[in-house]
Amino acid sequence: MSRMTPFSSPLLLGFDAMEKTLERVAKSGDGYPPYNIERVRAADGGPDQLRITLAVAGFAEADLDVTIEESQLVVRGRQVEEGEREYLHRGIAARQFQRTFLLAEGMRVTGASLRNGLLAIDLDRPEPERLVRKINISVKD
C-alpha cells in the first residue's frame, strides 16, 4: 500500500520538493533561540515587509552569522568560552545554535541589525510581474 500525501494529487505537478521541505520543517523541533515574525507595513504604500526578530542575548555581532543557502535563511550563533572565570553558580550557558527559515521564491533579505540582544532581519518580496503567455495549439491531422 502506498502512502497518500497532500501533494500526490495529479493536479499538483512539480511540488515534490515542497513536500520534502515541509517534512524537514516539521522535524525541526529545537526552540532556541526564540523568535518573532512580524509584518511591517510600508509607510509609502509600497509592499509590506517581513521582520524576523531573534532573541540572542549575550551574543555579539562577531558571534552571529546570517547567510542565505539555496532557498533558506540560516542564522548561526557561536559563543566562545571564557576560560579565566570561576563560577559559583552557572545558569547562563555559552551555547551555539542554528535557526533555519525557508524562504519562498522571490523573497530577499534587505538587512540585519543587532540591538539590545535582539537580531532583526528584514525581508521583502518585490511584486512579481503579471505574466500571461498564450500557448499555441498545433493541429496534426
N, C-alpha and C positions, 0 to 999 in steps of 0.2 A: 504494500500500500504506500503510495507516495504522499508526501506532506503537502497540504494545500496552504499557500501563503497569500497574503493580500495582493501581492504583485504577480500572481500566477494567472491572472485574467488574460485572455487573448487580446483584449483591447489595450492593455498596457505594454507597449513594446519598448524595449531598451531600458527598463528600470531595474535590471539585475543589480547594478552597482548600488542603487539606492537601497535596495533590500539588505544588502550586505552591510551598508553603512548604518542602517537602523539597528541591525543586530549588534554591531560593535558599540553603538551609543548606549544600547540597553545594558550591555555588560559592564560599562564603566561605572563603578559604584563608589569610588572614593569621594568624600565630601570636602576635602581640603584642597585649596582654601575656599571658603565660602564666597559666593559671587552674586551679583545682581545683573540683570539685563533690562535696560530701560529704553523706551522710545523717546528720542529728543526731537521735539517739534522745531522745525526750521522757522526762524523769525521772519525771513523774507518770502515765505510762502512756497519755498522750494521743497524738494522731497525730504521726508523725515530721515533722521539718522538713528542708529542704534549705539548704545554705550554699554560696554561690559565693564563692570567695576568689581575688582577682586580685592579682598581684604588680605593684604600682605604685610601686616605689621611686623617690624623687625628686619625686613629686607630692604637693603639699599638698592639704588639703581644698578650698581655693578653686580648685584646678586641675581638680577632678573634678566630674562631673555625672552623676547617676543618675536616669533617667526611665523611665516606662512609656509606650510609644507603641503604641496599639491593643493587641495581644497580645504585645508584645515588650518585654523589659527591655533598655534601651540604656545602656551605660556609656561616657562620653566623658572623655577626658583631654587637657588642653592646657597645656603649659608655656610660660612667657614667656621669651624670650631675654634674658639679662642682657648688656647691651652694653658694660659697663665692664671686662670681664675680658680678660686677654691669656693665651691658652693656649699652652703649649709643646707639649703633646700633648692632643688631644681625642678620647677614646674613648667618652665618655658624651654622646650627642646629646640635645638637648632636642627631643622629638618629641610628636606628638599621636596619639591613637588613638580608635577607636570599636569597641567589642565589643558584639555583639547576641546575646541569648539569647531563644529563642522560648518563651513561657510557655503551658502547657496551660490550658484553660478552668478557671477557679476558683482558679488559683494567685494568691497575694497576697504582696507584699513586706512583711515585717514590720519591717525596719530595715536600716541600713547603718552600718558603723563602720570607721574607718581607724586601724590600729595597726601600728607598726614596718614601714611600707611595704607592708602587706597590707590591701586593701579587702575586707571581708567583708560580703556581702549575704545576709540571711536571708529565706527564703521558707517559706510553708506552704500547705497545701491543706486547707481545712476539709472534714470528712467530708460528702459530699453526702447529701441526704435520699433514701431509697429510695422511689421513686415508682412505683406500679403503677396504671395507668389502664385501665379497661375501655372498649373501643370497641364501641359498639352497632352491630349489623348491621341494616340496613333491608332489608326484603323488598319487591321490586317485581315482582309477577306480572301 
